[in-house]
Amino acid sequence: MWRRPERGTRGPTPAHSRDDIVAAAVAIADADGLAAVSMRAVAARLETGAASLYRYLSSRDDLLDLMADRVAAELRPYPEPHGDWMDALLRMARAQREVHERHPWLAELSQRPSAIGPEALAFFDACLGIMAASPATITAKFEAIAMMNGVAILFARQASAGAGFTFAGIDLTPYPHLVAAFRQPPAAPPATDLFDRALRGLLRALLAPDAS
């Protein structure tokens, strides 16, 4: 799809580019969710007819693939593949989390079969470059990339959902372990946030299992 011409060769010169179409679709998804993205809705935003979009795209699925690849470009610039590779990989994961927080609909696209675009390929290539110093197998490295994406999605969803549940106002008497836990004196806050700690533990287990 990414190798196709920007538009068909027949008909009058259109007023919009394929990039305009994808940008409009991303804006609709950011505002109203992925379900709101249709060829008709994108055309209306661009003040044109839906039929004109098919000069650039053959289907809504093509549009979704282009949207995913467009926001993947927001991961640039990638961390440099030198120094502490684990720290660099965590910086990449934090960038993933930020992208998912800006575009909550992106997680839905990860659940559907899709074509891999040039920005997604560049992301995979950058991750493998960062992990070049790790002795882990290539299978483990691709598993690490998948785990990074999954954890980024999880934390992004938690951020958009707000504070979550609370024990305030609940009678905990029937739950002795909870009672004991809340009687413990408060501990000092950890030096790093949960996202970094969770992901560092997962990546270390996958990529450097012998590390202490």
C-alpha positions in Angstrom: 0.0 0.0 0.0 2.8 2.4 0.9 4.3 1.9 -2.6 1.2 2.9 -4.4 1.1 6.3 -6.1 -0.2 9.2 -4.0 -3.4 9.2 -6.1 -4.9 7.7 -9.2 -3.8 9.0 -12.6 -7.3 9.6 -13.9 -9.7 12.4 -13.2 -9.1 16.0 -12.2 -6.3 17.0 -9.8 -7.8 16.5 -6.3 -7.8 19.2 -3.6 -6.4 17.0 -0.9 -3.4 14.6 -0.5 -3.4 11.1 1.1 -1.5 12.7 4.0 -4.5 15.2 4.4 -6.9 12.2 4.6 -4.9 10.4 7.2 -4.4 13.5 9.3 -8.2 14.1 9.2 -8.9 10.5 10.2 -6.4 10.7 13.1 -8.1 13.9 14.3 -11.5 12.2 14.2 -10.2 9.2 16.1 -8.5 11.4 18.8 -11.8 13.3 19.3 -14.4 10.6 19.0 -12.8 7.2 19.0 -12.0 4.7 16.2 -15.6 3.8 15.5 -16.2 7.4 14.4 -13.7 7.0 11.6 -15.4 6.3 8.3 -14.7 7.3 4.7 -17.8 9.5 4.9 -16.7 11.2 8.1 -13.3 11.9 6.8 -14.6 13.3 3.6 -17.0 15.5 5.5 -14.1 16.9 7.6 -12.2 17.6 4.4 -15.4 19.1 2.8 -15.3 16.7 -0.1 -17.2 13.6 -1.3 -16.5 10.2 0.1 -16.1 8.8 -3.4 -13.1 11.1 -4.0 -11.2 9.4 -1.2 -11.0 6.2 -3.2 -8.6 7.8 -5.6 -6.1 7.4 -2.8 -7.4 4.4 -0.7 -9.1 1.2 -1.6 -10.8 0.7 1.8 -11.2 1.8 5.4 -8.8 -0.9 6.3 -6.1 0.8 4.2 -6.9 4.1 6.1 -6.6 2.4 9.5 -3.2 1.0 8.5 -2.0 4.4 7.4 -3.3 5.9 10.6 -1.3 3.5 12.7 1.9 4.1 10.8 1.4 7.8 10.9 1.3 7.9 14.7 4.2 5.4 14.9 6.3 8.2 13.5 5.8 10.1 16.7 8.2 7.7 18.4 11.0 9.5 16.6 13.7 10.5 17.4 14.7 7.0 18.6 17.1 6.6 21.6 20.7 6.2 20.5 21.7 2.4 20.4 24.8 2.9 22.7 25.5 3.1 26.4 23.1 1.2 28.7 20.8 -0.7 26.3 18.3 -1.4 29.0 17.9 2.4 29.7 17.6 3.1 26.0 14.9 0.5 25.7 13.0 2.0 28.6 13.1 5.4 27.0 11.6 3.8 23.8 8.9 2.2 26.0 8.1 5.5 27.6 7.7 7.1 24.2 5.3 4.2 23.3 3.3 4.9 26.4 3.0 8.6 25.5 1.9 7.8 22.0 -0.9 5.6 23.3 -1.9 8.2 25.8 -2.3 10.8 23.0 -4.1 8.3 20.8 -6.1 5.9 22.9 -7.7 4.3 19.8 -4.3 2.9 18.8 -4.6 0.0 21.1 -7.7 -1.2 19.2 -5.7 -1.4 16.0 -3.2 -3.7 17.6 -6.0 -6.3 17.9 -6.7 -6.5 14.1 -4.6 -8.0 11.3 -2.8 -5.1 9.6 -0.1 -4.3 7.1 3.2 -3.2 8.6 4.2 0.2 7.3 7.6 1.9 7.0 7.4 3.7 10.4 6.5 0.5 12.2 9.4 -1.3 10.4 11.7 1.5 11.4 10.6 1.1 15.1 11.3 -2.6 15.1 14.7 -2.0 13.5 15.5 0.7 16.1 14.5 -1.7 18.9 16.7 -4.5 17.6 19.6 -2.0 17.2 19.2 -1.0 20.9 19.2 -4.7 21.9 22.2 -5.6 19.8 24.3 -5.7 22.9 22.0 -8.2 24.6 23.0 -11.9 24.3 19.3 -12.9 24.1 17.9 -14.8 21.2 16.1 -13.0 18.4 12.8 -14.7 19.6 13.3 -13.2 23.0 14.0 -9.8 21.5 10.7 -9.8 19.6 8.9 -11.0 22.7 10.5 -8.0 24.5 9.1 -5.6 21.9 5.7 -7.2 22.3 5.8 -6.9 26.1 6.9 -3.2 25.8 3.8 -2.5 23.6 1.5 -4.4 26.0 2.7 -2.6 29.1 2.6 0.7 27.4 -1.0 0.1 26.4 -1.9 -1.0 29.9 -0.5 2.0 31.6 -1.9 4.4 29.0 -5.4 2.9 29.6 -5.0 3.3 33.4 -4.0 7.0 32.9 -7.1 7.7 30.8 -9.3 5.8 33.3 -8.3 7.9 36.2 -7.6 6.9 39.8 -9.4 3.5 39.7 -10.9 1.8 42.7 -10.5 2.8 46.4 -10.9 1.0 49.7 -12.3 4.2 51.4 -15.6 3.6 53.2 -15.4 -0.2 53.0 -15.6 -2.4 56.1 -12.5 -4.5 55.8 -13.2 -6.5 59.0 -13.9 -9.8 57.1 -10.6 -9.5 55.2 -7.8 -9.9 57.7 -4.9 -9.6 55.3 -6.2 -6.3 54.0 -6.7 -5.1 57.6 -3.1 -6.1 58.4 -1.8 -4.4 55.3 -3.4 -1.1 56.1 -2.0 -1.2 59.7 1.5 -1.3 58.3 3.4 2.1 58.6 3.7 3.9 55.3 6.8 3.0 53.3 9.1 5.5 51.5 8.1 5.9 47.9 10.2 3.9 45.4 12.9 5.7 43.5 11.3 4.9 40.2 7.7 4.7 39.1 5.8 1.5 38.6 6.0 1.6 34.8 9.8 1.7 34.8 10.1 -1.0 37.6 7.6 -3.4 36.0 9.1 -3.0 32.5 12.7 -3.3 33.7 11.9 -6.5 35.5 10.2 -8.0 32.4 12.9 -6.9 30.1 15.6 -8.2 32.4 13.9 -11.6 32.7 13.6 -11.8 28.9 16.9 -10.3 27.7 19.3 -10.7 30.6 18.1 -13.6 32.7 21.4 -14.0 34.5 21.6 -10.4 35.6 21.3 -9.9 39.3 
